Amino acid sequence: MRSSKIERETKETRIKVSLDLDGSGEGEIKTGIGFFDHMLDLFKRHAMIDLCVCAQGDLDVDYHHTVEDVGLVIGKALNEALGDRKGIRRYGFASIPMDEALCETSLDLGGRPFLVMQCAMKHMFVKDFEVKLVEEFFRAVSVEARANIHLRQIYGDEAHHVCEGLFKSFARALRVAKAIDPTEKGVPSSKGVI
């Protein structure tokens, strides 16, 4: 079973995540942040992972702590579920159109955390959600999942569509990278370990 359950509690947030890499896109998302819940729903569906997220945070202060900490816990759950990463495809790429927006993700599950995000959204908010938090989320995922993530907004005007393109392209790239490669007999690295 490539699955994981992680809990994290701080003075700012209390988060529970369960994740199954070989799921079917099911699960319940409750962070208290409507737009973020929507993005995580898209993520689980397009990555074909079962994902449950229950987060309570200091939303009266800001959304930042909750969004970043959810990213940390999801990243940690991904890392744990991947285990030694034996037999995975390791790399994934996806380009996703969302109406007028086009976004892409290149992903390496090779154990080296790094985030590059090229995104220049014209609007700062979707409703009350600051779109800069998308980068904080993916940075946190990258660190804890030990994943090299490159996200790029090629073009697009509507911030909702751009965010959706980023989450969907990441999900689709992860769907490819996490898949078991029947021709890979070991760890997909010349070092023999990830």
TAURVEN-V250952 format. One record per helix or strand of 3 or more residues. SS is the DSSP state (2 for helix, 1 for strand). FROM is the first residue (numbers start at 1). LEN is the number of residues. Records with the same first field share a line. If there is no record, write none. Layout:
SS: FROM-LEN, FROM-LEN
//
This chain:
1: 3-7, 13-8, 50-8, 91-8, 101-8, 114-5, 148-8
2: 34-14, 64-19, 133-13, 159-19
//
